[in-house]
Amino acid sequence: MLKRLTFVSLVGFSCTLYGASDREDVGKITVEDDSEVVALTHSPIPVSVIDMEKFHGRNISLNEILKRVAGVKVMQQGGLGSKSIIAIHGLEGKRVKIFIDGRPLNSPDGTFGINDIPVQLIDRVEVYKGVVPAKFGGDALGGAVNVVTREFDGSYIDMTYSGSTYDTHRGTLVVKKKFEDHNIELGMGGFYNQAANDYVMKSPYFEGLNIKRDHDRYESFAAAVGLTINERWFDEISFELVRYESEKEIQGVEKAIKEAKTKSRVNMFGSQFKKSDFFVDGLEFEYTFTYIDLLSNYIDKAQTCYNFDGSTRPCPGNGGEINGVPHDSADKQEDFRHDVNLHYLINGNHGVNFHLNMQDSTFEPSDPLASQSLGYDIGAFPSEKRNTVYSLGLDSSFFNGKLVNDAGIKSYHYDYDITSQVRTVTGSPAQTKNDGSEFGYYESIRYEPIKDLFIKASYEHAYRLPNSEEIFGDGVTVTSAPNLTPEEADNFNLGFLYDTNDFYGLPWLKAEANFFYRDLQNMIKLEHAFLTSGYVNLGEVAVKGFEVELQADLNDNWYLYANYTNQSLKDKQKILKGTLSTPNPTYNRDLPNVAKQYGNIGVEYKTLGLFRTDSMFKLFWESNWADEYYYGWELSRYQDRKIDEQFTHTAGFEYSFKDDHYILGLEVRNLTDEEITDVFNYPLMGRTFHLNLRYTWFEN
């Protein structure tokens, strides 16, 4: 069995200390074990599985790869390090849960995202569309993304360097040593990311103004060491230490910003225990403990502000470039996370899964500069939060696997002690306690009426508990929200999958169609006020649509894929929240900032033995299309607050030799240099060039 040594959760993040390839080379024949991918694809739950091996030679981010998945839209505000939002069937952001090897990723403040993870560290990505299995636990609402890191036996060294336009550099180094006599694996590694993001864009706010993003530099690094002990008391015991740091300048789009930035520092300790036949035959046990120590800084101390032409202007309020309050914060947060998973195989056809996910968080804001400006200590009292989710699932197989069923229940519990920015009559911060419980359930079924044709149907009643950012705020610009209640949703899916080999001369063909409906209530949104913002429960949204996808190996050399998604998100809140009878002016209108139609098409050619007998050469072309959509409410057909239709192309090649020990990749994105805008009309880069170099050494 292949063993993995991970430095598990960098704030839930796993960088596996991986080997050179997830393929076994036997002479000139490559053998791939895709049984897990096939089993997931054919499961009752709607899921898309991305085999990441094909991207290991490319300079590409995980966000770019997710954009190619049917039903998935990734929206970005800029280049590397900028805020990005993942949407599955229109539901986005925090409603989409991110897991690494089945454990929740989301960092306490959103500091770390999956786009920071080098793709060379990933084996596959699972995109769950609607129902999230009980084995993950957690409180996903609109779906989930599970990043599965790579696992290998033996000792190895793996180095990758990627360089791109606009001073973008990414490097990864992983070293692992296996001590066979002692059943111990020791590894260390890390990555470094840097980007200037200094491209020129057209201002979305001022006609004829071109802005160079000269205050958008991003830098991050991670370093980790891990130890795994095999076959001692447990099948596997692992311990990991991680250090992560990042710094991001804040780019002005509405107004020039020259000094404001954010910084973060994360220390993490993780441990994991795994054992098969735990006390009884057929019972698998897994326990993960993670401790996270986070320090985040928001720095905005400017006393002189600037216009885009370089001229000076008075800073708003008491200083700072953003909102009239100067900042030099040092906010501390601690997280203690426990994950327990038990799976019992009753017999060959039935299994039971129990999962416990518990997260305790404390938050203590500190900003002496802002406190002095506001006239009170914003960090006088800390806040505390506990979220707990219990999941119990039953998976069953009937009629020799023709009929498969997966059903489960989830119990959600939350307990918050929040310090509000609101002051009591004595001048002390108001203290609020908020707790409660919810109950969810799901049912997924898959039927195979004829060989290789699968009919899937699923329903889930799910909840999402407010996270730390929404509950705690940040002490100043985002106020705490002690009275938030969980979001609630009913999710329906109906799908058809045809997945077969040797289809009328084609080596492989996969065709899939899915229809989905979502009803989301108590939606949590950020509401903006004069100087601050805060999260509130606001509204009801109905989502409906469909997606279709086709993938095929045309022969041993050519591969083709295409997909299309059509979706509609409507505001279903008839009466404005907080009123008794005021009609909602946006009732039954399309939600803003959501694309209604989008799709992808791509083709790939590969051949073996070019120039060398141990080489592989690959050419690829990919295109992405999105129809026009409004980024503000469409209250009048005369308004122009919309993002135009966009059609972009990527082309490149990859060359590897010495059985993948050396890989060279080069690609060009936005080949035709189109003007691209994304989330809330943020301009993105034009044509960019990307180089990737990778070297691997390993021994078994």
Disulfide bonds with the S-S distance in Angstrom:
Cys305-Cys315 2.07
